[in-house]
Structures are given as structure tokens and as C-alpha cells.
Amino acid sequence: MAQTSNVFKLAVASGKGGTGKTLLSTNLASFVSEFDDVLLVDLDVEEPNDSIFVKGLVSDVYPQFKMVPQWDVTRCDLCGDCVDICNFNALVKVGKMIVVYENLCHSCHACSELCHKNALPMKKHHVGDVSVIKSQNLTLLEGRLNVNEEQPVALINNVHSLVNQNWSKYNYQIFDSPPGTSCSMVASTGKCDYILLVTEPTPFGLND
């Protein structure tokens, strides 16, 4: 876990959905807001719902992007090295074309850096938005992934960066993580000081 000075970062996570993670996150944030400013961050970007429990006004919306390659047909010699280097099958050679599947791209820049013809410059690709909702002493950041996107980790990392840039003054920061134990959960909790696990009071819940 990351250790920070003067700032308490708590991630609330669960092995599966429906255990009460969001209910606990929002209630804990509401309690803290009675005596201090608190930042609540909804990192379940595929299905954010903290705003259902936090009544406030949207004060700002921050568009979020990731970097993806853009094929330049005028420079490419169709050597296929970019297709071979991509571990995520985001590039496919079809006839005399290189097809870029932006949803599969992990923004590692390997194809762009490898290309000896500079035929794959990186460009911004909109993946979602972060809304800022104010409710007295409670500030909610809600990350929301675009419906057609398949990679939540890029947006989650962007939200963490946004917190550090604009809301680092908050001594209490609560991160409502996505359910499960996938890459998105790891990205959500990796920069926090502690993780609070919410589970069902059953052997099955303990196993999760």
C-alpha cells in the first residue's frame, strides 16, 4: 500500500458486486463530512452509482483521454513489425492496411516507438469523463467510461492523477473501487493507504 503524509486514502473494495461497498463508501463519506472536508471518488467507472446517494450539483466535467496509434498510410511500408510487437492484438494487418482497434489498445506506445517509418503517431482518444459533484463538505468525483470502451484502467489512472493535481488538499479521501479482483480493482486500490473489504457473512463471501 502507498503511504502518504497528512492524507488518509481509504479504498473500499469487495470480491463481488452487491455486498454493500457503495453504500458503505457513501455513508462513511457522509459521516466524515459532518466534521471535515472529504473527497469521495467513484472508481467503478463502468457502473458508477455513488451519485445516487450523494445529492449535489455538478460543478465541473473533465473529459478523459488515452493515447492510441493512428495509422499513416503515406509513411507505412507494411512491414508488420507493429502487429508482431502488440501484446493486446490492437493492430491487425489486413491486405494493404493496418487496422487499429482503439478499444484494445493499452497505450504502451510500443508500436509507435518501434515503427522505423514513424507511421503510427499517437493521438488522443476520448474514453470517458469525470464529473465533480459538490454537496456541502463532501466532494464527489465520478468517473464514467464511455459505453463502447473496454479498458477501464486508463480512466481509473487518470482519475487518480486528477485527484493528485486538484484535490490533494483533502485529508480524507475515500475511493469506491469496482467489484472483483481484476486489473481495474488493482488500479483503484494501488495508490491508497488501506483497503476496507466488504463481504457477505457467509463461507462463500469469505472465499471471495
Residue pairs with C-beta under 8 A, 6 or more apart in sequence:
1 192
1 193
1 194
1 195
2 9
2 190
2 191
2 192
2 193
3 193
4 193
6 171
7 168
7 170
7 171
7 173
8 171
8 172
8 173
8 193
9 173
9 175
9 191
9 192
9 193
9 194
10 28
10 172
10 173
10 174
10 175
10 192
10 193
10 194
10 195
10 196
11 175
11 177
11 188
11 189
11 192
11 194
11 195
11 196
12 21
12 24
12 25
12 28
12 174
12 175
12 176
12 177
12 195
12 196
12 198
13 21
13 177
13 179
13 185
13 188
13 189
13 195
13 196
13 197
13 198
14 20
14 21
14 177
14 179
14 180
14 197
14 198
14 199
14 208
15 179
15 180
15 181
15 197
15 199
15 205
15 207
15 208
16 179
16 180
16 208
17 179
17 180
18 179
19 179
19 198
19 199
19 200
19 205
20 198
21 176
21 177
21 179
21 198
22 42
22 44
22 49
22 50
22 53
22 176
23 53
24 196
24 198
25 40
25 50
25 174
25 176
26 40
26 50
26 53
26 54
26 176
27 53
28 174
29 38
29 40
29 54
29 138
29 140
29 174
30 54
30 138
32 38
32 172
32 174
33 135
33 136
33 137
33 138
34 137
36 137
36 171
36 172
37 137
37 138
37 139
37 170
37 171
37 172
38 137
38 138
38 139
38 170
38 172
38 173
38 174
39 139
39 141
39 163
39 167
39 170
39 172
39 173
39 174
40 50
40 54
40 138
40 139
40 140
40 141
40 174
40 176
41 140
41 141
41 143
41 159
41 163
41 173
41 174
41 175
41 176
42 48
42 49
42 50
42 51
42 140
42 141
42 142
42 143
42 176
43 143
43 156
43 159
43 175
43 176
43 177
43 178
43 184
43 188
44 176
44 177
44 178
44 179
45 128
45 143
45 144
45 145
45 152
45 155
45 156
45 159
45 178
45 184
46 145
46 152
46 178
46 184
47 178
48 142
48 143
48 144
50 140
50 142
50 176
51 131
51 133
51 140
51 142
54 133
54 135
54 138
54 140
55 135
56 133
56 134
56 135
56 136
56 138
56 140
57 133
57 134
58 131
58 132
58 133
59 132
59 133
59 134
60 131
60 132
61 129
61 130
61 131
61 132
62 129
62 130
62 131
62 132
62 162
63 126
63 129
64 126
64 127
64 128
64 129
64 130
64 143
64 154
64 155
64 158
64 159
65 124
65 125
65 126
65 127
65 158
66 105
66 107
66 124
66 125
66 127
66 151
66 154
66 155
66 158
67 107
67 109
67 122
67 123
67 124
67 125
68 90
68 100
68 102
68 105
68 107
68 122
68 123
68 125
69 82
69 91
69 100
69 105
69 111
69 112
69 120
69 121
69 122
69 123
70 100
70 120
70 121
70 122
70 123
71 97
71 98
71 99
71 100
71 119
71 120
72 118
72 119
72 120
72 121
73 97
73 119
75 117
75 118
75 119
76 98
76 115
76 117
76 119
77 117
77 119
78 93
78 96
78 98
79 116
79 117
80 93
81 114
81 115
81 116
82 91
82 98
82 111
82 114
82 115
82 120
83 91
83 92
83 93
83 98
85 110
85 111
85 114
86 110
86 111
87 106
87 108
87 110
88 104
88 105
88 106
89 101
89 104
90 100
90 101
90 102
90 104
90 105
90 106
91 98
91 99
91 100
91 101
91 111
92 98
92 99
92 101
93 99
98 119
98 120
102 125
103 148
103 149
103 150
103 151
104 150
104 151
105 125
105 151
106 151
106 153
106 154
107 122
107 154
109 122
111 120
112 120
112 121
112 122
126 146
127 145
127 146
127 149
127 151
127 154
127 155
127 158
128 143
128 144
128 145
128 146
128 149
128 155
129 143
129 144
130 141
130 142
130 143
130 144
130 158
130 159
130 162
131 141
131 142
131 144
132 139
132 140
132 141
133 139
133 140
133 141
133 142
134 140
139 167
139 170
141 159
141 162
141 163
141 167
143 155
143 156
143 158
143 159
145 152
145 155
149 155
152 178
152 184
152 187
153 183
153 184
153 187
156 184
156 187
156 188
157 187
160 187
160 191
163 173
167 173
175 188
175 189
175 192
177 184
177 185
177 188
177 189
178 184
178 185
178 188
179 185
189 195
199 205
199 206
199 208
200 208
